[in-house]
């Protein structure tokens, strides 16, 4: 099974990346193919609402001169998608929002490409606003008929400076539990995916 973790933070090696990589550890140990994608800091524009994805229905966005379509291919391939974002004014980063809008729309336009996949949100936050980030990511998952696993707490880690989240023992334990839950859920779902209800 394959899981992709997408980092919407422009800061490489920062707290969001630390949390995502911690969540991937149990999946790697369980034999999953894992991939970490650094999206933040790359060129990715917002949705233009042009509707071309509904006309073309090729699983891609008509805008092909940025990072989106490569990441979309990985999301379509994945059995599980973990999207992480820092907290910017109580919401996701601009890169994360662009990914959510465009991937969700392209998936819907192509018959529900994310339906039945596992989707988890991971959030780095300094102090407040992280729950809204968590909700923003999960909204796309839920509108896409994805399965959202729980963990021992909200998937939040606290820290400002790079690596500071490593001092948040509860967050790291929660990330490991999240990875374990995703792994268990994926294996439980695998034999039944062929019978997942089709979109109306």
Steps between C-alpha positions, in 0.01 A plus 500: 500500500612855429470814710601852399566772758482852356664787681326832436755695703753703302750437778695182428600306810248693710239386748242389242759280332605356836143402578436347158818294507413374848158388374667313214731299728245234605382465140855436382544238773175336393630461144317785329663685212536852634577827325555848639420791267620854568228718348543817700734743328427361154298680236134401531222739409142499625201362312384725214146354497537451124316166505742340254549200731131420448537528122826310459453240776857378471580507871703819467465875528529694174765719669809288440786742566516460877543224759136393520458220247806306621365509855150412379635186332650390832172568682304292247749215532500506881295281729547763772567874481638701791500876446686721745490877536630764737247739651491832314247744646290208628495319166712296259792636300426638153667198338285261702180686413584494130561125520175435686288706260650365180541136602152482648345655189696285253416188700128584498506585129646159422245285678634519855869408472550521877194300604593221742852628564624576850560869574673645806577861592809609696548851638791694646392792715675752722210562738144535361302450179615147426156338524380713208796380291412142597139557394594664169698195390238256623223684316653405165539139614141475615359659185706251298354192675829419666543315830644718779665303783518618858794500737556567869443876466473770235789461256675817622858563600616814681812694408628812330870460424623212285502175694317645798216253450743224596446617856126431476500138615121470487490617139771256392323212675178604327676504160629148557151388599360667190744307282408176672129570455545582131693176452238290679215667315666457162550128553144460628356686200713341227295180448178702470603788275352340188157525663532865608175674403515683169409868484133565408 
